[in-house]
């Protein structure tokens, strides 16, 4: 019986490798690297796994998909590097900053106004089995500025909120072999039995009772 093999995904960025990649692509400057790393974490675009590597959160994936679809020129590496070069020329007195900014901001602002009207707000609410102790309606998990919190679905009639006490599932440092979008996490059944699954459920239903990082044991069930 042939053994099952899994393709080894490229390692996730840690702080050092991310800074190295930014340097290689001419993005940012030494003074902006630390604030950039801080920002992507405080805004919950990424989280660190057990190997201290960055893993995109649901919010990060949503923001990335939206920007890539509607503002591809802004998130393009070449665009960012070119802007950095133009800023350097302005600092050196080789280029006027007003025409440079105007050439970018004019088209960008027009596209932004257009997208504000057409792009639908992304719903990141998560359903739960818990009910509100104040009104009896289902509680949902919402994403706020400082992370996830639980709120009553009866808002604004009921403003009950609470912290999400449950720790987020731990990543095993492997990209889902089925959808390729999320990190496989350790989950538990109601009877506390461990299994491995994709956090993108129900869009992706990958699940395994065995550790998929171990070829001799892995497999989808």
Residue frames as a rotation matrix with the C-alpha (Angstrom) as fourth column:
UNK 1
0.578 0.816 0.000 0.00
0.816 -0.578 0.000 0.00
0.000 0.000 -1.000 0.00
UNK 2
-0.129 -0.683 0.719 1.58
0.606 -0.628 -0.488 3.30
0.785 0.372 0.495 -1.08
UNK 3
-0.302 -0.056 -0.952 2.42
0.898 -0.351 -0.265 5.76
-0.320 -0.935 0.156 1.69
UNK 4
0.682 0.624 0.381 0.81
0.700 -0.707 -0.096 9.18
0.209 0.332 -0.920 1.74
UNK 5
-0.447 -0.880 -0.160 3.05
0.894 -0.448 -0.032 12.21
-0.044 -0.158 0.987 1.33
UNK 6
0.700 0.632 -0.333 2.38
0.633 -0.765 -0.123 15.86
-0.332 -0.125 -0.935 2.04
UNK 7
0.249 -0.586 0.771 3.95
0.613 -0.521 -0.594 18.77
0.750 0.620 0.229 0.22
UNK 8
-0.140 -0.387 -0.911 6.08
0.956 -0.293 -0.023 20.80
-0.259 -0.874 0.411 2.60
UNK 9
0.790 0.475 0.387 4.78
0.564 -0.810 -0.157 24.40
0.239 0.343 -0.909 2.58
UNK 10
-0.135 -0.851 0.508 7.29
0.334 -0.522 -0.785 27.27
0.933 0.064 0.355 2.63
UNK 11
-0.412 -0.057 -0.909 8.03
0.909 0.040 -0.414 28.41
0.060 -0.998 0.036 6.19
UNK 12
0.713 0.687 0.143 6.03
0.647 -0.722 0.243 31.31
0.271 -0.080 -0.959 7.56
UNK 13
0.053 -0.675 0.736 7.79
0.064 -0.734 -0.677 34.61
0.997 0.083 0.004 8.17
UNK 14
0.302 -0.029 -0.953 9.24
0.949 -0.084 0.303 35.41
-0.088 -0.996 0.002 11.55
UNK 15
0.815 0.062 -0.576 10.34
0.144 -0.985 0.097 38.94
-0.561 -0.162 -0.812 12.43
UNK 16
-0.112 -0.972 -0.206 13.86
-0.154 -0.188 0.970 38.50
-0.982 0.140 -0.128 11.03
UNK 17
-0.606 -0.127 0.785 12.84
0.653 0.485 0.582 36.87
-0.454 0.866 -0.211 7.74
UNK 18
0.510 0.831 0.224 10.06
0.840 -0.425 -0.336 39.43
-0.184 0.360 -0.915 7.19
UNK 19
0.635 -0.356 -0.686 12.47
-0.132 -0.925 0.357 42.34
-0.761 -0.136 -0.634 7.65
UNK 20
-0.463 -0.852 0.245 14.94
0.067 0.242 0.968 40.65
-0.884 0.465 -0.055 5.31
UNK 21
-0.234 0.472 0.850 12.23
0.943 0.322 0.081 40.30
-0.235 0.821 -0.521 2.64
UNK 22
0.805 0.514 -0.295 11.22
0.468 -0.857 -0.216 43.95
-0.364 0.036 -0.931 3.05
UNK 23
0.200 -0.835 -0.513 14.86
-0.264 -0.550 0.792 45.00
-0.943 -0.023 -0.331 2.61
UNK 24
-0.587 -0.473 0.657 15.34
0.402 0.535 0.743 42.80
-0.703 0.700 -0.124 -0.47
UNK 25
-0.049 0.679 0.733 12.27
0.998 0.009 0.059 44.32
0.034 0.734 -0.678 -2.13
UNK 26
-0.815 -0.392 0.427 13.08
0.412 -0.910 -0.049 47.90
0.408 0.136 0.903 -1.21
UNK 27
0.216 0.960 0.177 9.98
0.332 -0.243 0.912 48.29
0.918 -0.138 -0.371 0.93
UNK 28
0.961 0.219 -0.171 10.19
0.236 -0.320 0.917 50.60
0.146 -0.922 -0.360 3.92
UNK 29
0.151 -0.922 0.355 13.27
-0.362 -0.386 -0.849 51.79
0.920 0.000 -0.392 5.73
UNK 30
-0.572 -0.441 -0.692 15.01
0.409 0.578 -0.707 50.63
0.711 -0.687 -0.150 8.95
UNK 31
-0.961 0.195 0.198 13.01
-0.277 -0.615 -0.738 53.20
-0.022 -0.764 0.645 10.91
UNK 32
-0.156 0.979 -0.131 9.70
-0.976 -0.133 0.171 51.75
0.150 0.154 0.977 9.67
UNK 33
-0.453 -0.054 -0.890 10.35
-0.247 0.967 0.067 48.01
0.857 0.250 -0.451 10.11
UNK 34
-0.956 0.042 -0.291 9.57
0.286 0.361 -0.888 47.85
0.067 -0.932 -0.357 13.83
UNK 35
-0.584 0.797 -0.156 6.35
-0.570 -0.539 -0.621 49.95
-0.578 -0.274 0.768 13.56
UNK 36
-0.221 0.488 -0.845 5.21
-0.868 0.297 0.398 47.78
0.445 0.821 0.358 10.64
UNK 37
-0.635 -0.089 -0.768 5.66
0.107 0.974 -0.201 44.56
0.765 -0.210 -0.608 12.62
UNK 38
-0.937 0.310 -0.163 3.89
0.122 -0.147 -0.982 46.11
-0.328 -0.939 0.099 15.61
UNK 39
-0.493 0.777 -0.392 0.97
-0.819 -0.566 -0.094 47.35
-0.295 0.274 0.915 13.48
UNK 40
-0.286 0.410 -0.866 0.17
-0.604 0.624 0.495 44.03
0.744 0.665 0.070 11.80
UNK 41
-0.711 0.016 -0.703 -0.03
0.450 0.779 -0.437 42.42
0.541 -0.627 -0.561 15.25
UNK 42
-0.878 0.382 -0.288 -1.96
0.069 -0.494 -0.866 45.11
-0.473 -0.781 0.408 17.13
UNK 43
-0.343 0.785 -0.516 -4.53
-0.924 -0.382 0.033 45.22
-0.171 0.488 0.856 14.34
UNK 44
-0.051 0.297 0.953 -4.79
-0.337 0.893 -0.297 41.42
-0.940 -0.337 0.055 14.54
UNK 45
0.502 0.109 -0.858 -3.84
-0.865 0.088 -0.494 40.82
0.021 0.990 0.138 10.93
UNK 46
0.069 -0.537 -0.840 -1.39
-0.223 0.813 -0.538 38.14
0.972 0.225 -0.064 12.09
UNK 47
0.806 0.035 0.592 -0.65
-0.590 0.147 0.794 36.09
-0.059 -0.989 0.139 15.20
UNK 48
-0.245 -0.952 -0.183 2.42
-0.923 0.287 -0.257 34.15
0.297 0.106 -0.949 16.22
UNK 49
0.699 0.435 -0.567 2.32
-0.295 0.898 0.325 30.37
0.651 -0.060 0.756 16.35
UNK 50
0.953 -0.299 0.052 4.34
0.082 0.418 0.905 28.13
-0.292 -0.858 0.423 18.66
UNK 51
0.257 -0.898 0.358 7.37
0.961 0.276 0.003 28.53
-0.101 0.343 0.934 16.39
UNK 52
-0.031 -0.197 -0.980 7.20
0.353 -0.919 0.174 32.35
-0.935 -0.340 0.098 16.75
UNK 53
-0.911 -0.202 0.359 6.22
0.397 -0.197 0.896 32.69
-0.111 0.959 0.260 13.10
UNK 54
-0.647 0.675 -0.354 3.48
-0.567 -0.737 -0.368 34.92
-0.509 -0.037 0.860 11.78
UNK 55
-0.751 0.536 0.386 0.19
0.642 0.731 0.231 33.26
-0.158 0.421 -0.893 10.85
UNK 56
-0.836 0.463 0.296 -2.54
-0.248 -0.798 0.549 35.28
0.490 0.385 0.782 9.13
UNK 57
-0.741 0.667 0.077 -5.74
0.063 0.183 -0.981 35.67
-0.668 -0.722 -0.177 11.12
UNK 58
-0.088 0.807 0.584 -9.23
0.949 0.246 -0.196 35.63
-0.302 0.537 -0.788 9.65
UNK 59
0.701 0.301 -0.647 -9.17
0.210 -0.954 -0.216 39.42
-0.682 0.015 -0.731 9.75
UNK 60
-0.197 -0.883 -0.426 -5.82
-0.362 -0.338 0.869 39.49
-0.911 0.325 -0.253 7.97
UNK 61
-0.718 -0.022 0.696 -7.01
0.521 0.645 0.559 37.13
-0.461 0.764 -0.451 5.25
UNK 62
0.328 0.932 0.155 -10.18
0.868 -0.232 -0.439 39.15
-0.373 0.279 -0.885 4.74
UNK 63
0.576 -0.185 -0.796 -8.30
-0.128 -0.982 0.136 42.44
-0.807 0.024 -0.590 4.50
UNK 64
-0.528 -0.849 0.010 -5.73
-0.184 0.126 0.975 40.92
-0.829 0.513 -0.223 2.14
UNK 65
-0.450 0.435 0.780 -8.39
0.817 0.554 0.162 39.48
-0.362 0.710 -0.604 -0.17
UNK 66
0.622 0.754 -0.209 -10.28
0.630 -0.641 -0.438 42.78
-0.464 0.141 -0.875 -0.24
UNK 67
0.340 -0.573 -0.746 -7.19
-0.352 -0.813 0.464 44.89
-0.872 0.105 -0.478 -0.99
UNK 68
-0.669 -0.638 0.382 -5.89
0.062 0.464 0.884 42.46
-0.741 0.614 -0.271 -3.60
UNK 69
-0.197 0.696 0.690 -9.23
0.931 0.354 -0.091 42.42
-0.308 0.625 -0.718 -5.41
UNK 70
0.718 0.688 0.103 -10.05
0.692 -0.690 -0.213 46.13
-0.076 0.224 -0.972 -5.28
UNK 71
0.858 -0.483 -0.177 -6.68
-0.469 -0.875 0.118 47.90
-0.212 -0.018 -0.977 -4.89
UNK 72
0.827 -0.520 0.215 -4.16
0.544 0.836 -0.072 45.61
-0.142 0.177 0.974 -6.62
UNK 73
0.430 -0.698 0.572 -1.87
0.338 -0.464 -0.819 48.45
0.837 0.546 0.036 -7.66
UNK 74
0.502 -0.191 0.844 -1.48
-0.697 -0.667 0.264 49.67
0.513 -0.720 -0.468 -4.07
UNK 75
0.686 -0.205 0.698 -0.49
-0.483 0.590 0.648 46.30
-0.544 -0.781 0.306 -2.58
UNK 76
0.908 -0.419 0.000 1.84
0.243 0.525 -0.815 45.44
0.342 0.740 0.579 -5.46
UNK 77
0.481 -0.793 -0.373 5.47
0.696 0.087 0.712 45.10
-0.532 -0.602 0.595 -4.32
UNK 78
-0.328 -0.648 0.687 6.81
0.932 -0.340 0.124 47.06
0.154 0.681 0.716 -7.30
UNK 79
0.383 0.547 0.744 4.44
0.383 -0.827 0.411 49.96
0.841 0.128 -0.526 -6.59
UNK 80
0.965 0.004 -0.262 5.54
0.255 -0.246 0.935 50.20
-0.060 -0.969 -0.238 -2.97
UNK 81
0.145 -0.989 -0.029 9.24
0.833 0.106 0.544 50.05
-0.535 -0.103 0.839 -3.87
UNK 82
-0.217 -0.172 0.961 8.78
0.825 -0.558 0.086 52.70
0.521 0.812 0.263 -6.57
UNK 83
0.745 0.549 0.379 7.06
0.232 -0.746 0.625 55.03
0.625 -0.378 -0.683 -4.11
UNK 84
0.730 -0.552 -0.403 9.98
0.484 0.002 0.875 54.61
-0.482 -0.834 0.269 -1.71
UNK 85
-0.243 -0.851 0.465 12.40
0.953 -0.119 0.280 55.61
-0.184 0.511 0.840 -4.49
UNK 86
0.074 0.356 0.932 10.30
0.569 -0.782 0.254 58.68
0.819 0.511 -0.260 -5.30
UNK 87
0.956 0.247 -0.155 10.27
0.254 -0.445 0.859 59.71
0.144 -0.861 -0.488 -1.64
UNK 88
0.263 -0.942 -0.208 14.07
0.760 0.070 0.646 59.48
-0.594 -0.328 0.735 -1.63
UNK 89
-0.344 -0.365 0.865 14.24
0.878 -0.451 0.159 61.74
0.332 0.814 0.476 -4.68
UNK 90
0.601 0.611 0.515 11.99
0.320 -0.775 0.545 64.27
0.732 -0.163 -0.661 -2.97
UNK 91
0.870 -0.305 -0.388 14.25
0.370 -0.117 0.922 64.18
-0.326 -0.945 0.011 0.11
UNK 92
-0.113 -0.982 0.149 17.28
0.818 -0.007 0.575 64.74
-0.563 0.187 0.805 -2.13
UNK 93
-0.012 0.195 -0.981 15.60
-0.153 -0.970 -0.191 67.65
-0.988 0.148 0.042 -3.91
UNK 94
-0.920 -0.389 0.052 15.51
-0.040 0.227 0.973 65.83
-0.390 0.893 -0.224 -7.25
UNK 95
-0.593 0.791 0.152 11.70
0.542 0.252 0.802 65.71
0.596 0.558 -0.577 -7.46
UNK 96
-0.692 0.455 0.560 8.83
-0.604 -0.790 -0.103 67.99
0.396 -0.410 0.822 -6.39
UNK 97
-0.957 0.269 0.105 6.56
0.139 0.747 -0.650 66.35
-0.253 -0.608 -0.752 -3.83
UNK 98
-0.277 0.923 -0.267 3.28
-0.485 -0.374 -0.790 68.04
-0.829 -0.090 0.552 -4.86
UNK 99
0.026 0.302 -0.953 3.17
-0.990 0.142 0.018 66.68
0.141 0.943 0.302 -8.46
UNK 100
-0.792 -0.399 -0.463 4.32
-0.357 0.917 -0.179 63.27
0.496 0.024 -0.868 -7.23
UNK 101
-0.847 0.519 0.116 1.60
0.083 0.346 -0.935 62.97
-0.525 -0.782 -0.336 -4.59
UNK 102
-0.135 0.835 -0.533 -1.02
-0.719 -0.453 -0.528 64.40
-0.682 0.312 0.661 -6.95
UNK 103
-0.334 -0.045 -0.942 -0.26
-0.862 0.419 0.286 61.83
0.381 0.907 -0.178 -9.66
UNK 104
-0.901 -0.004 -0.433 -0.95
0.130 0.952 -0.278 59.04
0.413 -0.307 -0.857 -7.16
UNK 105
-0.827 0.538 -0.164 -3.66
0.176 -0.028 -0.984 60.46
-0.534 -0.842 -0.071 -4.94
UNK 106
-0.484 0.667 -0.567 -5.97
-0.832 -0.550 0.063 61.70
-0.270 0.503 0.821 -7.70
UNK 107
-0.251 0.373 -0.893 -6.68
-0.574 0.685 0.448 58.27
0.779 0.625 0.042 -9.27
UNK 108
-0.827 -0.109 -0.552 -6.50
0.309 0.732 -0.607 56.55
0.470 -0.673 -0.572 -5.87
UNK 109
-0.843 0.526 -0.109 -9.06
-0.173 -0.458 -0.872 58.85
-0.509 -0.716 0.477 -4.24
UNK 110
-0.267 0.756 -0.598 -11.44
-0.961 -0.165 0.220 58.46
0.068 0.634 0.771 -7.17
UNK 111
-0.345 0.085 -0.935 -11.17
-0.220 0.961 0.169 54.66
0.912 0.264 -0.313 -7.01
UNK 112
-0.958 -0.045 -0.282 -11.58
0.259 0.275 -0.926 54.73
0.119 -0.960 -0.252 -3.21
UNK 113
-0.608 0.788 -0.098 -14.82
-0.641 -0.560 -0.526 56.71
-0.469 -0.257 0.845 -3.43
UNK 114
-0.117 0.546 -0.829 -16.12
-0.857 0.367 0.362 54.29
0.502 0.753 0.425 -6.05
UNK 115
-0.543 -0.171 -0.822 -15.27
0.098 0.959 -0.265 51.25
0.834 -0.225 -0.504 -3.91
UNK 116
-0.978 0.192 0.082 -16.85
-0.124 -0.220 -0.968 52.81
-0.167 -0.956 0.239 -0.81
UNK 117
-0.235 0.946 -0.224 -20.16
-0.932 -0.285 -0.224 52.76
-0.276 0.157 0.948 -2.65
UNK 118
0.258 0.359 -0.897 -19.88
-0.806 0.592 0.005 49.35
0.532 0.722 0.442 -4.30
UNK 119
-0.559 -0.559 -0.612 -17.91
-0.153 0.796 -0.586 47.06
0.815 -0.234 -0.531 -2.00
UNK 120
0.570 0.819 -0.064 -20.09
-0.160 0.187 0.969 45.29
0.806 -0.542 0.238 0.55
UNK 121
0.062 -0.498 0.865 -19.01
-0.980 -0.194 -0.041 45.21
0.188 -0.846 -0.500 4.18
UNK 122
-0.358 -0.298 -0.885 -17.50
-0.243 0.945 -0.220 41.86
0.902 0.136 -0.411 5.11
UNK 123
0.593 0.615 0.519 -19.41
-0.705 0.086 0.704 39.98
0.388 -0.784 0.485 7.80
UNK 124
-0.383 -0.839 -0.386 -16.92
-0.403 0.528 -0.747 38.29
0.831 -0.130 -0.541 10.16
UNK 125
0.029 0.474 0.880 -19.45
-1.000 0.017 0.024 37.33
-0.003 -0.880 0.474 12.86
UNK 126
-0.751 -0.281 -0.598 -19.17
-0.283 0.955 -0.093 33.76
0.597 0.100 -0.796 14.18
UNK 127
0.360 0.932 0.031 -22.14
-0.536 0.179 0.825 31.79
0.764 -0.314 0.564 15.49
UNK 128
-0.808 -0.543 0.230 -21.96
-0.498 0.420 -0.758 30.14
0.315 -0.727 -0.610 18.92
UNK 129
-0.335 0.676 -0.656 -24.08
0.438 0.728 0.527 27.68
0.834 -0.111 -0.540 20.89
UNK 130
-0.760 -0.026 -0.649 -24.31
0.633 -0.252 -0.732 30.12
-0.145 -0.967 0.208 23.80
UNK 131
0.140 0.860 0.491 -27.44
0.737 -0.421 0.528 32.16
0.661 0.288 -0.693 24.50
UNK 132
-0.522 -0.282 0.805 -27.65
-0.132 -0.906 -0.402 35.60
0.843 -0.316 0.436 26.05
UNK 133
-0.640 0.240 -0.730 -28.47
0.741 0.445 -0.503 35.43
0.204 -0.863 -0.462 29.76
UNK 134
-0.839 0.305 -0.450 -30.28
-0.039 -0.860 -0.509 38.76
-0.542 -0.410 0.733 29.52
UNK 135
-0.189 0.807 -0.559 -32.66
-0.888 -0.384 -0.254 38.23
-0.420 0.449 0.789 26.60
UNK 136
0.215 0.284 0.934 -32.24
-0.119 0.957 -0.263 34.60
-0.969 -0.055 0.240 25.50
UNK 137
0.925 0.082 -0.370 -31.08
-0.368 -0.046 -0.929 35.34
-0.093 0.996 -0.012 21.96
UNK 138
0.726 -0.686 0.053 -28.00
0.680 0.704 -0.203 33.63
0.101 0.184 0.978 20.44
UNK 139
0.569 -0.667 -0.481 -24.60
-0.172 -0.669 0.723 35.08
-0.804 -0.328 -0.496 21.27
UNK 140
0.895 -0.335 0.296 -22.17
0.380 0.223 -0.897 35.71
0.235 0.915 0.327 18.43
UNK 141
0.175 -0.914 -0.367 -18.44
0.680 -0.157 0.716 36.35
-0.712 -0.375 0.594 18.30
UNK 142
0.961 0.152 0.230 -17.56
0.269 -0.702 -0.659 39.67
0.062 0.696 -0.716 16.71
UNK 143
0.006 -0.997 0.076 -14.25
0.981 -0.009 -0.195 41.22
0.196 0.076 0.978 15.75
UNK 144
0.932 0.281 -0.228 -13.46
0.338 -0.903 0.266 44.49
-0.131 -0.325 -0.936 17.49
UNK 145
0.714 -0.681 0.166 -10.51
-0.494 -0.656 -0.570 46.84
0.497 0.325 -0.805 17.51
UNK 146
-0.105 -0.773 0.625 -8.80
-0.994 0.095 -0.050 44.86
-0.021 -0.627 -0.779 20.25
UNK 147
-0.954 -0.284 -0.098 -9.71
-0.294 0.950 0.102 41.40
0.064 0.126 -0.990 19.02
UNK 148
-0.449 0.813 -0.369 -12.70
0.118 0.464 0.878 39.10
0.885 0.351 -0.305 19.31
UNK 149
-0.899 0.286 0.333 -15.50
-0.388 -0.165 -0.907 39.51
-0.204 -0.944 0.259 21.82
UNK 150
-0.707 0.707 0.022 -18.90
0.690 0.682 0.243 37.93
0.157 0.186 -0.970 22.37
UNK 151
-0.881 0.459 -0.115 -22.05
-0.425 -0.874 -0.237 39.99
-0.209 -0.160 0.965 21.85
UNK 152
-0.279 0.882 0.380 -25.78
0.227 0.445 -0.867 39.44
-0.933 -0.156 -0.324 21.80
UNK 153
-0.801 0.033 0.598 -27.29
0.599 0.070 0.798 39.04
-0.015 0.997 -0.076 18.33
UNK 154
0.230 0.972 -0.041 -30.21
0.973 -0.229 0.039 41.13
0.029 -0.049 -0.998 19.58
UNK 155
-0.478 -0.474 -0.740 -28.17
0.482 -0.845 0.230 44.34
-0.734 -0.247 0.632 19.43
UNK 156
-0.659 -0.495 0.567 -29.14
-0.068 -0.711 -0.700 47.22
0.749 -0.499 0.435 19.62
UNK 157
0.441 0.871 0.215 -32.14
-0.368 -0.043 0.929 46.14
0.819 -0.489 0.301 21.73
UNK 158
0.972 -0.222 -0.073 -29.78
0.170 0.455 0.874 44.10
-0.161 -0.862 0.480 23.91
UNK 159
0.616 -0.783 0.085 -26.23
-0.570 -0.518 -0.638 45.41
0.543 0.344 -0.766 24.43
UNK 160
0.816 -0.289 0.500 -24.89
-0.289 0.545 0.787 42.44
-0.500 -0.787 0.362 26.40
UNK 161
0.545 -0.728 -0.416 -21.21
-0.442 0.172 -0.881 41.70
0.712 0.664 -0.228 25.68
UNK 162
0.840 -0.366 0.400 -18.52
-0.261 0.375 0.890 39.59
-0.476 -0.852 0.220 27.29
UNK 163
-0.063 -0.954 -0.295 -14.96
-0.934 -0.047 0.353 38.47
-0.351 0.298 -0.888 26.76
UNK 164
0.713 0.134 -0.688 -14.13
-0.451 0.839 -0.304 35.41
0.537 0.528 0.658 24.72
UNK 165
0.517 -0.481 0.708 -12.52
-0.743 0.157 0.650 33.24
-0.424 -0.862 -0.277 27.37
UNK 166
0.802 -0.173 0.572 -11.70
0.276 0.956 -0.098 30.28
-0.530 0.237 0.815 25.17
UNK 167
-0.101 -0.925 -0.366 -8.14
-0.293 -0.324 0.900 30.34
-0.951 0.198 -0.238 23.87
UNK 168
0.458 0.248 -0.854 -7.79
-0.874 -0.047 -0.483 30.23
-0.160 0.968 0.195 20.07
UNK 169
0.959 -0.095 0.267 -6.97
0.121 0.989 -0.082 26.80
-0.257 0.111 0.960 18.61
UNK 170
0.184 -0.973 -0.138 -3.23
-0.333 -0.194 0.923 26.15
-0.925 -0.124 -0.360 18.34
UNK 171
0.727 -0.034 -0.685 -1.72
-0.684 0.052 -0.728 25.99
0.060 0.998 0.014 14.88
UNK 172
0.701 -0.520 0.488 0.50
0.262 0.825 0.501 23.04
-0.663 -0.223 0.715 13.97
UNK 173
-0.030 -0.782 -0.622 2.47
-0.395 -0.563 0.726 25.16
-0.918 0.267 -0.292 11.49
UNK 174
-0.794 -0.182 0.580 1.10
0.388 0.582 0.714 23.48
-0.467 0.793 -0.392 8.39
UNK 175
-0.633 0.573 -0.521 -1.03
-0.732 -0.662 0.162 24.99
-0.252 0.484 0.838 5.64
UNK 176
0.169 0.804 0.570 -4.29
-0.370 0.588 -0.719 23.20
-0.913 -0.089 0.397 4.92
UNK 177
-0.787 -0.542 0.294 -3.62
0.018 0.456 0.890 20.71
-0.616 0.706 -0.350 2.08
UNK 178
-0.191 0.809 0.557 -7.18
0.900 0.370 -0.229 21.09
-0.391 0.458 -0.799 0.84
UNK 179
0.808 0.578 0.111 -7.79
0.579 -0.745 -0.333 24.86
-0.110 0.333 -0.936 0.59
UNK 180
-0.037 -0.952 0.304 -4.25
0.929 -0.144 -0.340 26.21
0.368 0.270 0.890 1.01
UNK 181
0.201 0.214 0.956 -5.52
0.089 -0.976 0.199 29.30
0.976 0.045 -0.215 2.83
UNK 182
0.671 0.203 0.713 -5.41
-0.637 -0.334 0.695 28.50
0.380 -0.920 -0.095 6.55
UNK 183
-0.561 -0.825 0.069 -3.09
-0.687 0.418 -0.594 26.93
0.461 -0.380 -0.802 9.09
UNK 184
0.089 0.546 -0.833 -4.30
0.143 0.821 0.553 23.54
0.986 -0.169 -0.005 10.34
UNK 185
-0.304 -0.125 0.944 -5.24
-0.825 -0.461 -0.327 23.82
0.476 -0.878 0.037 14.03
UNK 186
-0.902 0.008 -0.431 -5.78
0.216 0.874 -0.434 21.41
0.374 -0.485 -0.791 16.90
UNK 187
-0.263 0.896 0.357 -9.46
-0.732 -0.427 0.531 21.06
0.628 -0.122 0.769 17.74
UNK 188
-0.972 0.013 0.234 -11.50
-0.165 0.673 -0.721 19.10
-0.167 -0.739 -0.653 20.26
UNK 189
-0.425 0.884 -0.197 -14.80
0.213 0.309 0.927 17.26
0.880 0.352 -0.319 20.01
UNK 190
0.295 0.631 0.718 -17.47
-0.621 -0.444 0.646 17.72
0.726 -0.637 0.261 22.67
UNK 191
0.985 0.022 -0.172 -16.00
0.099 0.746 0.659 14.65
0.143 -0.666 0.732 24.37
UNK 192
0.650 -0.758 -0.052 -12.56
-0.548 -0.515 0.660 16.29
-0.527 -0.400 -0.750 24.37
UNK 193
0.440 -0.523 0.730 -11.11
0.633 0.757 0.161 14.01
-0.637 0.391 0.664 21.71
UNK 194
-0.077 -0.589 -0.804 -8.36
-0.266 -0.765 0.586 15.75
-0.961 0.259 -0.098 19.71
UNK 195
0.404 0.051 0.913 -8.52
0.815 0.433 -0.384 16.10
-0.415 0.900 0.133 15.94
UNK 196
-0.603 -0.675 -0.424 -6.88
0.309 -0.689 0.656 18.32
-0.735 0.264 0.624 13.33
UNK 197
0.233 0.800 0.553 -8.96
0.909 0.022 -0.416 20.61
-0.345 0.599 -0.722 11.15
UNK 198
-0.615 -0.354 0.705 -9.06
0.657 -0.724 0.209 23.65
0.436 0.592 0.678 8.94
UNK 199
-0.595 0.382 -0.707 -10.34
0.467 -0.552 -0.691 26.83
-0.654 -0.742 0.150 10.67
UNK 200
-0.890 0.239 -0.389 -11.93
-0.444 -0.656 0.611 27.80
-0.109 0.716 0.690 7.37
UNK 201
-0.739 0.673 -0.022 -14.89
0.666 0.735 0.126 25.49
0.101 0.078 -0.992 8.04
UNK 202
0.301 0.450 0.841 -17.56
0.070 0.869 -0.490 25.32
-0.951 0.206 0.230 6.59
UNK 203
0.643 -0.093 -0.760 -15.95
-0.731 -0.370 -0.573 26.66
-0.228 0.924 -0.306 3.39
UNK 204
-0.168 -0.716 -0.678 -13.22
-0.661 0.592 -0.461 24.05
0.731 0.371 -0.573 3.85
UNK 205
0.733 0.589 0.341 -14.10
-0.652 0.466 0.598 20.79
0.194 -0.661 0.725 5.60
UNK 206
0.034 -0.798 -0.602 -10.61
-0.221 0.581 -0.783 19.29
0.975 0.159 -0.157 5.93
UNK 207
0.465 0.067 0.883 -10.31
-0.885 0.019 0.465 17.24
0.014 -0.998 0.069 9.13
UNK 208
0.100 -0.492 -0.865 -8.11
-0.220 0.837 -0.502 14.37
0.970 0.240 -0.025 10.34
UNK 209
0.981 0.191 0.014 -7.92
-0.071 0.298 0.952 12.31
0.178 -0.935 0.306 13.51
UNK 210
0.495 -0.867 -0.056 -4.19
0.835 0.456 0.309 11.86
-0.242 -0.199 0.949 12.87
UNK 211
0.308 -0.491 -0.815 -1.43
0.015 -0.854 0.521 14.47
-0.951 -0.173 -0.256 12.85
UNK 212
0.944 0.144 0.296 -1.04
0.281 0.116 -0.953 15.48
-0.171 0.983 0.069 9.16
UNK 213
0.580 -0.806 -0.117 2.53
-0.815 -0.573 -0.086 16.74
0.002 0.145 -0.989 9.74
UNK 214
-0.325 -0.653 0.684 3.58
-0.579 0.709 0.402 13.11
-0.748 -0.265 -0.609 10.15
UNK 215
-0.318 0.188 -0.929 3.44
-0.931 0.125 0.344 11.41
0.180 0.974 0.135 6.71
UNK 216
-0.869 -0.062 -0.491 3.21
-0.063 0.998 -0.015 7.92
0.491 0.017 -0.871 8.16
UNK 217
-0.724 0.623 -0.297 0.22
0.540 0.245 -0.805 8.95
-0.429 -0.743 -0.514 10.27
UNK 218
-0.687 0.416 -0.596 -1.44
-0.391 -0.903 -0.180 11.72
-0.613 0.109 0.782 8.25
UNK 219
-0.868 0.445 0.222 -4.51
0.437 0.471 0.766 11.51
0.236 0.762 -0.603 6.22
UNK 220
-0.694 0.693 0.197 -7.91
-0.697 -0.715 0.060 13.07
0.182 -0.096 0.979 5.79
UNK 221
-0.896 0.432 -0.099 -10.83
0.443 0.868 -0.223 11.29
-0.010 -0.243 -0.970 7.36
